[in-house]
Amino acid sequence: MKRLIVAAGGGGDAVAAAMLHAALYGDDGGPALILTYSWDRLIVDPVPGPRSPADFTGLRQLTPHVWAVPGTATLKPPHAATLPRLAAELPHTFAVIDPYAGAAGITRQLNELITRFTPETIDLLDVGGDILAHGDEPTLRSPLADALTLAACARTETPVRLLVAGPGLDGELPADVLRPRLGPLLTTFTPEHAQVILPVLAWHPSEATALLTATAWGARGLCEIRDAGLPVPLTAEGPTVHQVDMAGAFADNRLAQAVADTTTLHAAEEHCRTICGTSEIDYERAKAQRRSEQRPTAAVPHDLPTQIKNFEQAAATRGITHTTVRRLAESLGLTHEALPHLTPLNPAHDTRLPASVWKLHHTGVQETWPS
């Protein structure tokens, strides 16, 4: 494989890696090797934190410490993950980042892959740009995964190119904060590039990558994401990809600096709590505990259309034009199994938006679809 792409935060970054490959490399060299976390939010995986190779059955060993996830792989209960289905539907090879050995372990994984495959290009891709955090930003919510991959890539034996797509689309660092930290524009995603992953986004719950494709199609407005309802502007800056100086990003990221020598995920979490105040896994643990104490909600409430209408009316008063299916599902207390039932009710299902992006009725904002 000529191309190695590291998905900085896993999840949607792994999906976006397929779009990046289409935009930059096309069919040159065949499919890529995409190294990614298996780290799905609680709407998919009821167990907080990332999955390790030991949580899977049916993996394929690539190197002593790297395992590929074929489409036939399964998860040991009670774990769940989107990665096997992603591997089944996209032509690329997906391999699991194992953060339980800390940043030092991820560096070892990378060096083994570089030795084994000698790729012509190595890209570290982050959608949204929170990988460029310094660690003290009040809007930062999930810095740990990105800090670990940034530290690992900064210390590999072979140079890695750092790329940020969709500045601000993850709802963490606003585009205005990110803009001075970005490097030159590398490319801008087009509808043709977005089409490569559009079928995946019919079921994959990624929000930032869904907004990346939506803006590539021309969606504009203000979108609410996550359970907290973070407002994310959809602008012409959304589908852009920027190259960033790796050494500078690593030097400016206090958390990445702190975790660079860690050999366990526990140690990395301790640094995250010290520098950022908390760890995203702590947030997931607390959320999972709250869910366990709540009365289970029926997968598909009988009054679902009415609940959706009430949500839309309230969102419109906040100036919102779009939301995500994940945000809507969590707001209504729905389970992951209910997501397919939302799709037919989505007013955007007959447009060129990803199925996971929900366009509110009667917002007065028109998309500028490319011809």
Phi, psi and omega in degrees: 000129185275340186238127173245122179239126178260120178276109193302317183247006183072194175056243182293333177297326178292323177293314180297333178299326177292323177290321177299317180299318179296321184287320187265328191236339180057230180269005183294113177085001178078194183299157180266165167258118183249115179265122189212152168294153162256089188220090180260147179289172190294342177294340177253306186251117183286353182259121181298152175090175182279158176269147175255165177305330180293343179278352183254160163236147176086021177282163180241124184282128178260319179218177180305330184236012181233131180236133176273149180253103175283167180296342180269357181294152178230165179255142175284131180303146005266017184290157173214156181200152177271347190297317178301317180293323177299317179295329180286331188259344179245152187281355186276164174266126180251128179238152189267125167288131178252095183282354182289348172260016177068188180295327179297322178292322178293320175301318178298317178301314181298314181297324177295317179295320179296318178294319184288319189249346183041060183295149178285329179226145176228117182241138170255116187247129173233127175268124178110314174104009179291349174295342179267013178294153174267338176116346183247008181288130184293339181270358183288129185235334183219068186274343193292311183301314182294322180296322179295314181289324177297314180297318181294315182291328179291343184245014178286164180287341182238138181302141178241138178268128180266126181234137175241124178249146176058061182307125177086354186286350177270359177076015182258285177265124180298153180302325180296327177286321184286327190308315179291344182267351181277155174262203184294151175293127180265314179198168174234126181293143180245169175304327178297318177293318182296328182300333182300324184249001183303318178298325179295321183287357173289339180230337183283133187277006181304135179264310184299317180289327175297319178289329175300314179288324180298317179290330175296328177280348178111007180295135179223147180147212180226123187244134173269135180227167177061173181293336181278351180070043180293130180276126182237119177291138174256108186228179178292346177283343185304312185274014183276154176233127182242142171273141183232145178294117184297312183298320180293318179297318180293319181295328183274345184265102183299323181290317178300319177299318185290325185268358189304326183258008183291148178241004176218154175292326179301315179296320178296320177298319179300317176297321181296319178295320182293317187274318187254353178096335180197174175241145179298336177286327173300317179299316179295322179298315180295320180293319178297322178295317178298318180296322182293337181268352180269154175291130180303140179263141177302143184303317181229098179299147182293335181257032184305312179303322179292319178298320179296316180300318179296320178298314182298318181296319179292320180294321181299327179291342177266006179082015183278136177251335181221160168217183176248155179299323178298313179300315180297314182298316181290326178296326181267000179073029182272157177270169178301327181295340182276348186303317180300334181284343178281329187305313181295340181270355184284120179296347178267001187292340179257015175252191179262018174283152171301149182298337182275359176255128186253118178267122182291149177290145166054048179270344182083001179255129181254134174288149178254076186294131177297146179278000000 
